[in-house]
Amino acid sequence: MSIMTKESVFSLIQPRYKYSSKHDYGKLLALCGSAFYRGAAFLSCGGALRCGAGIVTLASTEKVIASVSANAPECTFLPLKESENGTVAAENSRLVIKTAGKYTAMLVGCGLYIDADTRALVKTVIPEVDTQLVIDADGLNILSECPELLKNAKRPPVITPHFGEMARLCGTDRREIEKDPLEFAKKFAEEYNCIVVLKSAVTYIATPDGRIAVNRENGNPGLSRGGSGDVLAGMIASFCAQKMTPFDAAKCGVFLHGYTADKTAERLSVQGMLPSDLLTDLSSVFKD
């Protein structure tokens, strides 16, 4: 088991070279957002952009795209058909799968909402997409109905549950997860062939082959707000898109998320800081 430190994590981040282009830093497709959670799409794409992915494409409905494009003009977009509920319609599955093949990583779940369409969409996409998957939020809640689907993914996905989502995935009570979070993360990673990022005040990362990393060095209660996890998911997905190993991408995302949150708290307080404030402070972290 390794304890993450500033030195060990910063050493994983490679410099951007003078003669490079956007194509040298990967492409991320983000299947995120719904009429109910448009901000989640912005926060996840913002985290991905700030962490250096060369191209970030949001795959979502026109309503979500209109909201995000006004705040993140650096994104590109894949407009998808909308269901009657304001979610991404299931009929988009084939288009999403085909498009994902052109990307180095794909983020699924932030703000998707759960209905019949998103259930069908997620359950179709996960086993068919041949790129590195990062699954968060409603993607995980849908998977809790069929976690064995993770075994069918073409590459071991990265999943980013908090304790409540982990309890649903494991079919148990949150209090059981709290008793031994590391053990639950280890067993789930091994059984379902995925990289588990189990989020809390102390965050545990477990891989299918038994590697463990722990972050207890940073982070604060200012992250206890809706949207913080969306930023983190985008950060991890961005590093995956830049072709870091999923384990290293998870370590970088988790540590830098907490490190940035501490800078934000110094500037704005744990009471007043917002997840969107992390996007600004990420820049000063990379200066460090």
HUBELJO-V333287 format. One record per helix or strand of 3 or more residues. SS is the DSSP state (H for helix, E for strand). FROM is the first residue (numbers start at 1). TO is the last residue. Records with the same first field share a line. If there is no record, write none. Layout:
# HUBELJO-V333287
SS->FROM-TO + FROM-TO
This chain:
# HUBELJO-V333287
H->6-10 + 22-25 + 38-50 + 62-71 + 90-100 + 116-128 + 138-143 + 147-152 + 163-170 + 174-179 + 181-192 + 221-223 + 228-241 + 246-268 + 275-287
E->27-31 + 55-61 + 76-80 + 105-108 + 132-135 + 195-199 + 203-206 + 212-215
